[in-house]
Amino acid sequence: MVTSSVPRLVIAAPSSGSGKTTVATGLMAAFAARGLAVSPHKAGPDYIDPGYHTLATGRVGRNLDAYLCGPELVAPLFLHGARGCDLAVVEGVMGLYDGAAGEGELASTAHVAKLLRAPVVLVVDASSQSRSVAALVHGFASWDPEVRVGGVILNKVGSDRHEELLREALDQAGVPVLGVLRRVPQVDTPSRHLGLVPVAERRTDAVTAVAAMAAQVEQGCDLEALLGLARSAGALSCAPWEPPATTTKRRAVVAVAGGSAFTFSYAEHTELLTAAGAEVVTFDPLRDEQLPDSTAGLVIGGGFPEVYAAELSANEPLRKAVAGLALSGAPVAAECAGLLYLCRELDGQPMCGVLDATARMTERLTLGYRDAVAVGDSVLAAAGTRMRGHEFHRTVVEPGAGAAPAWGVRTPVRRVEGFVQHGVHASYLHTHWASRPGVARRFVERCRTS
């Protein structure tokens, strides 16, 4: 059994909106600027924050989700990403103890911290409190004795006197103050209907924003004390996750959609496809008029096609190429944004027309983890295969399922959703293939034989 003790911190908060992303990204960038190899991670299914983490560290941001992948994979996936690094920083999700609805601690930041044997740094929005901060921090630090809150970073502190009152109160709570960030104009990280605008859509401005986060953290935090806390993390007695490799020498070209409209993907998906015998080639549906040469299969992940509907529609040559590939029976895997792109139209704009369905934006947010089972055989899974997924969108597809649905889902109401036809598997469900490596292997095998 491999034992590893990569120094690591989990950045958590009492609730969303406390400043986790600013602190976590700023710490990553500040430590990287000091010459440390920093491994960036995000608890939960979020795709957008890891893009900012990648900018901050120069390494791929990776997700650690105990619901999608199972608790047993959290530490191995962490070690896979952190291999060769001097420090790892894990940004939490929501409040410290908020997990999957109705599932107790599962997939909460606290759960991930326990699985990683990592100390927690609590980021507290102190803008509207003074002495009460001690009760808040004491409550979070004592709620679960297996969660070690090793320090607090006070955010949105108004003045020297405000800081003095907060420190005085926290002396009684027994949790050290490792940083104080003053109330300043918000770092420029614009949001829209599903959260922050992804890095791919604002790269120059995003670089500036990450630099501002790093400067704020560098000025206000005790980096040496934080590094010392990270080095106190317990050893992990497990092997790093590895994608199972195939022995085949015949590579199949798998085209993966990228660019500004399709930014949602887990790094492990590409690694799994490659290990299964694929030559992965990225293309941009906003700019490329043809699929990569010799494309044998197509993966279209999540993103924001609704923001770029007119531009995607205007690229008629590529839409026809995608439709032709799908019509030929080649494997096509589409999740959420990919599902919308395969429809006849999106908000009245013509799309690929692979699916006899239309998509449109709505005001309603669909959000949550899902338990799913494959209704029938497809290029991704055999009938009866169980997977866990996540939905996050403000669009609706009509009809919501084809004659052969992709998944039976409990939400908690049981329903079917998605489309399986010929080689196409299209669904709203985001899944993490590391939980079922056979998905990538099955897909690549179909690419070689279709």
Order of alpha helices (4+ residues) and beta strands (2+ residues): beta-beta-alpha-beta-alpha-beta-alpha-beta-alpha-beta-alpha-beta-alpha-beta-beta-beta-alpha-alpha-beta-beta-alpha-beta-beta-alpha-alpha-beta-alpha-beta-beta-beta-beta-beta-beta-beta-beta-beta-alpha
